[in-house]
Amino acid sequence: MKKVFSLLAVTGILMLTCSFAQAQNKWGHTNLEDVVSIMPDIKKADSALTKFKKDSLESMLPYYLSEFKRKDSIAKAPATPAAVRKQAEQEANQYGSILQNWDQYSQSELQRKQQEVLQPYFAKAFQLVNEVAKENGYSWVFKQDALLVAPQGDDLLPLVAKKLGVKLPTPAQGVGQPTKEEAPAAKPKK
């Protein structure tokens, strides 16, 4: 009988401990893209991407176009020897292929450069969210648009902005605002 009573007492204590521990869980959400967009030095990354687009991508198109025309004219010239003509046709076809797929090529190069330039910012944003979560007692932080159904949680973006020392843009500017596709169920607690 004494063992049964001890077992019931231990079970009761464990249940109280578990419910207390569960009550201490704080749920929050944020979007790393929004955190990156409010970083004070993000304009450096934007200017680097703009410079890459202007200096690299936009200057390459005229080069490829001029090379295509030059090689094509060599290939079509009647006085061009057969071996040179064949080589010029192949090179003209290569440049023509690049020009036909220019939008796809330039978009993939821009995405590659964006990933290269923005990776340190996303790493810093992740670190900031972790620090803010620990400082404010959050045990769970989800990506804002990752879950369809989840317990209500707090938006950590204002806390991250405070830690960064920046003022959040107004809601009309759209940072941190859910799109039409995102469920409004994850509104922050006040």
C-alpha atoms as one frame of an Amber mdcrd trajectory, in Angstrom:
protein
   0.000   0.000   0.000   2.860   2.305   0.878   4.448   1.655  -2.547   1.197
   2.442  -4.363   0.811   5.674  -2.397   4.444   6.627  -3.192   3.905   5.829
  -6.864   0.763   7.987  -6.964   2.566  10.836  -5.203   5.505  10.698  -7.630
   3.104  10.546 -10.596   1.217  13.560  -9.270   4.414  15.547  -8.776   5.572
  14.654 -12.299   2.218  15.729 -13.745   2.376  19.055 -11.905   5.981  19.578
 -13.031   5.103  18.798 -16.651   2.092  21.105 -16.662   4.195  23.847 -15.026
   6.956  23.355 -17.584   4.426  23.381 -20.398   2.904  26.601 -19.084   6.351
  28.214 -19.292   6.636  27.635 -23.055   6.365  30.853 -25.013   5.585  30.685
 -28.702   6.762  33.302 -31.136   7.157  33.815 -34.828   9.134  35.994 -37.191
  10.284  36.135 -40.759  14.040  36.288 -41.390  13.462  38.284 -44.584  11.748
  40.976 -42.511  14.603  40.977 -39.998  17.146  41.368 -42.807  15.116  44.186
 -44.358  15.318  46.301 -41.181  19.059  45.858 -40.630  20.792  49.229 -40.681
  23.523  48.212 -43.137  21.311  46.329 -45.623  21.591  49.286 -48.006  25.237
  48.266 -48.588  24.037  44.908 -49.884  21.393  46.574 -52.050  23.973  48.897
 -53.571  26.387  45.986 -54.148  23.654  44.070 -55.984  22.718  47.140 -58.038
  26.387  47.668 -58.923  26.755  44.007 -59.925  23.668  44.214 -62.103  24.846
  47.409 -63.793  28.562  46.673 -64.099  28.478  42.949 -64.790  25.168  41.858
 -66.245  24.243  44.942 -68.240  27.731  45.260 -69.725  27.827  41.600 -70.753
  24.784  41.791 -73.011  26.294  44.305 -75.465  29.531  42.309 -75.498  27.754
  39.054 -76.373  25.676  40.847 -78.993  28.718  42.415 -80.655  30.597  39.094
 -80.605  27.604  37.336 -82.132  27.430  39.908 -84.947  31.191  39.766 -85.561
  31.322  35.962 -85.671  28.180  35.818 -87.815  29.627  38.273 -90.329  32.871
  36.259 -90.504  30.873  33.066 -91.075  28.813  34.661 -93.854  31.667  36.416
 -95.640  32.318  34.752 -99.035  36.095  35.172 -98.775  36.328  33.318 -95.437
  38.105  29.940 -95.695  35.951  26.886 -94.911  37.742  25.946 -91.671  37.495
  29.503 -90.305  33.870  29.747 -91.469  32.978  26.542 -89.591  34.683  27.792
 -86.415  32.979  31.199 -86.703  29.557  29.553 -87.208  30.035  27.452 -84.069
  31.064  30.474 -82.026  28.211  32.564 -83.450  25.788  29.780 -82.490  27.188
  29.753 -78.932  26.743  33.513 -78.596  23.297  33.243 -80.180  22.302  30.626
 -77.631  23.459  32.865 -74.780  21.482  35.775 -76.242  18.338  33.675 -76.657
  18.523  32.566 -73.031  19.747  35.913 -71.728  16.855  36.533 -69.322  17.273
  33.126 -67.716  21.063  33.458 -67.584  21.039  36.949 -66.087  18.362  35.986
 -63.542  20.364  32.970 -62.360  23.540  35.069 -62.084  21.668  37.729 -60.110
  20.230  35.090 -57.760  23.692  33.617 -57.250  25.082  37.041 -56.379  22.126
  37.791 -54.063  22.759  34.580 -52.177  26.454  35.406 -51.902  25.867  38.980
 -50.697  22.888  38.313 -48.398  24.139  35.123 -46.707  25.980  37.011 -43.924
  22.882  39.120 -43.268  20.678  36.045 -42.911  23.225  34.458 -40.581  23.204
  37.615 -38.450  19.387  37.717 -38.526  19.232  34.120 -37.328  21.661  34.929
 -34.514  19.611  37.996 -33.521  16.375  36.008 -33.403  18.063  33.390 -31.221
  19.386  36.061 -28.840  16.020  37.834 -28.616  14.236  34.525 -28.019  16.585
  33.607 -25.176  16.486  37.082 -23.628  12.681  37.131 -23.657  12.045  33.523
 -22.626  10.751  32.134 -25.927  11.165  28.401 -26.195   9.647  28.062 -29.669
  10.099  30.461 -32.611   8.623  29.590 -35.972   8.973  31.096 -39.397   5.912
  33.269 -39.754   4.541  31.610 -42.871   5.812  28.058 -42.283   2.830  26.593
 -40.430  -0.777  26.503 -41.481  -2.076  25.905 -37.960  -0.134  26.739 -34.838
  -0.692  28.043 -31.322  -0.882  31.794 -31.106   2.506  33.360 -30.611   4.204
  36.720 -30.414   5.854  38.462 -33.344   9.544  38.853 -32.483  10.247  41.458
 -35.176   9.605  44.432 -32.855  11.956  42.925 -30.248  14.663  42.355 -32.866
  14.220  45.916 -34.145  14.597  47.198 -30.597  17.789  45.160 -30.161  19.129
  46.553 -33.442  18.156  50.061 -32.382  16.050  50.682 -35.476  12.508  51.886
 -35.828  10.122  49.592 -37.674   8.513  50.952 -40.829   4.828  51.769 -40.591
   2.397  48.960 -41.485   1.597  50.733 -44.767   5.171  50.025 -45.870   4.560
  46.316 -45.509   7.427  44.960 -43.392   6.220  42.120 -41.222   2.688  42.298
 -42.560   1.119  39.029 -43.701   0.173  38.771 -47.361  -3.294  37.747 -48.500
  -2.169  34.122 -48.676  -0.852  34.107 -45.099  -3.262  33.246 -42.368  -4.036
  36.129 -39.988  -4.357  33.631 -37.121  -0.834  34.336 -35.877  -1.532  37.849
 -34.607   0.747  38.975 -31.791  -0.514  39.008 -28.230  -0.693  42.431 -26.648
